[in-house]
Amino acid sequence: MGARPLVLGALPHYPIPFRPTVAVAGASLVVAFIVAVRARLAHRPVTGPTSRALAIGSAAVIVVATGSPYHWPFHWDGFGRFVPKFGRGGLSEWRELYQDPRGVAALLLVSNVLFYVPLAFFAALGWRRRGPSIVASCLLLSLSMETLQYFVLNRTAALDDVLLNLSGSLIGILFGVWVRRRFGTRAKS
């Protein structure tokens, strides 16, 4: 199977609302910049407040990217599909990463991990010694988004997605702890 050329106008329709997600991410960066400048001007530590602002912004990006309807105007058609067994949801499509890396299944699999990495990373930098609380918060956000997708958005809610979200959270926390230890960034809680 040959590689498909990347033509900007011919990108497949991905089930992530691109424009609102980018707008929220941009607004989060602006807010974090303002927080950093204000902390710097007040001669206070910058890393903690900026990291906390970026963690909250990352959570907002997750809510917009995964909690928005695919199509507008939104029409509720009943409940979605629930996949209560591990290995029957997003994890069952791991071969798609190699077979069709530009496909929707590959995008959803990777995004379930990658969306939670910056959230946990910035939370680990912003709130020291709060690893279990960060994991619990990421789990709560993940379960909330899966519940929203099932009950409101008529989409699939899978335990695999929660597991992928948690793995992204753990990667982010470990990376945040490593950065804090390696570079000595100290965030005052």
C-alpha positions as CSV (number, residue, x, y, z in Angstrom):
1,M,0.0,0.0,0.0
2,G,1.7,3.2,-1.2
3,A,1.7,6.4,0.8
4,R,-1.0,8.9,-0.1
5,P,0.3,12.4,-1.0
6,L,-0.6,15.0,1.5
7,V,-2.9,17.5,-0.3
8,L,-4.2,20.2,2.0
9,G,-7.6,20.4,0.3
10,A,-8.0,16.7,0.3
11,L,-7.5,16.0,4.0
12,P,-10.1,13.6,5.4
13,H,-12.8,14.9,7.7
14,Y,-11.5,14.2,11.3
15,P,-14.0,14.1,14.1
16,I,-12.3,16.8,16.1
17,P,-13.7,20.4,15.8
18,F,-10.5,22.0,14.6
19,R,-11.4,25.7,14.7
20,P,-12.8,25.9,18.2
21,T,-10.0,23.7,19.5
22,V,-7.4,26.0,18.0
23,A,-9.2,29.0,19.3
24,V,-9.3,27.7,22.8
25,A,-5.6,26.6,22.6
26,G,-4.6,30.1,21.4
27,A,-6.6,31.8,24.1
28,S,-5.0,29.5,26.7
29,L,-1.5,30.6,25.4
30,V,-2.5,34.3,25.6
31,V,-3.8,33.8,29.2
32,A,-0.6,31.9,30.2
33,F,1.5,34.7,28.7
34,I,-0.4,37.4,30.6
35,V,0.0,35.3,33.8
36,A,3.7,35.0,33.2
37,V,4.2,38.7,32.5
38,R,2.2,39.7,35.6
39,A,4.2,37.3,37.8
40,R,7.5,38.5,36.4
41,L,6.5,42.2,36.9
42,A,5.6,41.4,40.5
43,H,8.9,39.7,41.1
44,R,7.2,36.4,41.8
45,P,8.1,32.9,40.5
46,V,6.8,32.5,36.9
47,T,6.8,28.7,36.4
48,G,4.1,27.7,38.9
49,P,1.4,30.2,37.9
50,T,2.1,29.8,34.2
51,S,2.1,26.0,34.4
52,R,-1.2,26.1,36.3
53,A,-2.7,28.4,33.6
54,L,-1.5,26.1,30.9
55,A,-2.9,23.0,32.7
56,I,-6.3,24.7,32.9
57,G,-6.0,25.7,29.3
58,S,-5.1,22.1,28.3
59,A,-8.2,20.8,30.2
60,A,-10.3,23.4,28.2
61,V,-8.8,22.1,24.9
62,I,-9.8,18.6,25.9
63,V,-13.3,19.6,26.7
64,V,-13.8,21.5,23.4
65,A,-12.0,18.8,21.3
66,T,-13.8,15.8,22.7
67,G,-17.0,17.3,24.0
68,S,-18.3,19.1,20.9
69,P,-20.7,17.6,18.4
70,Y,-19.4,16.5,15.1
71,H,-22.0,18.3,13.1
72,W,-24.0,21.5,13.5
73,P,-26.8,22.1,14.1
74,F,-26.7,19.4,16.7
75,H,-29.6,16.9,16.8
76,W,-29.8,14.3,19.6
77,D,-30.6,10.8,18.3
78,G,-30.5,9.0,21.6
79,F,-27.7,7.4,23.5
80,G,-24.4,6.4,21.9
81,R,-22.6,3.1,22.1
82,F,-21.0,1.9,25.3
83,V,-18.0,-0.5,25.2
84,P,-17.4,-1.8,28.8
85,K,-14.6,-4.3,28.0
86,F,-11.0,-3.4,27.6
87,G,-9.6,-4.2,24.2
88,R,-12.9,-3.6,22.4
89,G,-12.7,0.1,21.9
90,G,-9.8,2.3,20.8
91,L,-7.1,-0.2,21.8
92,S,-8.5,-2.7,19.3
93,E,-7.6,-0.4,16.5
94,W,-3.9,-0.1,17.2
95,R,-3.0,-1.7,13.9
96,E,-4.5,1.4,12.2
97,L,-1.4,3.3,13.3
98,Y,0.6,1.3,10.7
99,Q,-2.0,0.4,8.1
100,D,-3.6,3.9,7.8
101,P,-1.8,6.4,9.9
102,R,-3.8,9.3,8.5
103,G,-7.2,7.6,9.2
104,V,-9.7,8.5,11.8
105,A,-9.1,5.5,13.9
106,A,-5.3,6.3,14.2
107,L,-6.1,9.9,14.9
108,L,-8.5,9.0,17.7
109,L,-6.1,6.5,19.2
110,V,-3.1,8.9,19.3
111,S,-5.2,11.9,20.4
112,N,-6.6,9.9,23.3
113,V,-3.1,9.8,24.6
114,L,-1.6,13.1,23.4
115,F,-4.4,15.4,24.7
116,Y,-3.7,14.3,28.2
117,V,0.1,14.6,28.1
118,P,0.3,18.5,28.3
119,L,-2.5,18.6,30.9
120,A,-0.6,16.3,33.3
121,F,2.8,17.8,32.4
122,F,1.8,21.4,33.2
123,A,-0.2,20.2,36.3
124,A,2.9,18.4,37.5
125,L,5.0,21.6,37.1
126,G,2.3,23.8,38.5
127,W,1.2,21.8,41.6
128,R,4.2,20.1,43.2
129,R,3.7,16.9,45.3
130,R,0.2,16.4,43.9
131,G,0.7,13.4,41.7
132,P,-2.2,11.3,42.9
133,S,-4.5,14.3,42.8
134,I,-3.4,15.0,39.2
135,V,-4.1,11.4,38.2
136,A,-7.5,11.5,39.9
137,S,-8.3,14.8,38.2
138,C,-7.3,13.4,34.8
139,L,-9.4,10.3,35.4
140,L,-12.4,12.4,36.5
141,L,-12.1,14.5,33.3
142,S,-11.7,11.4,31.1
143,L,-14.8,9.7,32.7
144,S,-16.8,13.0,32.4
145,M,-15.9,13.3,28.7
146,E,-16.8,9.6,28.0
147,T,-20.1,10.1,29.9
148,L,-20.9,13.2,27.9
149,Q,-20.1,11.4,24.6
150,Y,-22.4,8.6,25.5
151,F,-25.4,10.4,27.0
152,V,-25.4,13.6,25.1
153,L,-23.4,13.4,21.9
154,N,-24.6,9.9,20.7
155,R,-21.0,8.7,20.3
156,T,-19.0,5.7,21.6
157,A,-17.8,5.7,25.2
158,A,-15.1,3.1,25.8
159,L,-13.0,2.0,28.7
160,D,-10.1,1.8,26.3
161,D,-10.3,5.6,25.8
162,V,-10.1,6.1,29.6
163,L,-7.1,3.8,29.7
164,L,-5.4,5.7,26.9
165,N,-6.2,9.0,28.6
166,L,-4.7,7.8,31.8
167,S,-1.6,6.6,30.0
168,G,-1.2,10.0,28.5
169,S,-1.6,11.5,32.0
170,L,1.1,9.3,33.4
171,I,3.5,10.1,30.6
172,G,2.8,13.8,31.2
173,I,3.3,13.5,35.0
174,L,6.6,11.5,34.6
175,F,7.9,14.1,32.1
176,G,6.9,17.0,34.3
177,V,8.7,15.4,37.3
178,W,11.7,14.7,35.2
179,V,11.8,18.3,33.9
180,R,11.4,19.7,37.4
181,R,14.2,17.5,38.8
182,R,16.5,18.0,35.7
183,F,16.1,21.7,35.4
184,G,15.3,22.7,38.9
185,T,12.0,24.5,38.2
186,R,10.2,25.1,41.4
187,A,6.6,26.0,41.5
188,K,5.2,27.4,44.7
189,S,1.7,26.0,45.3
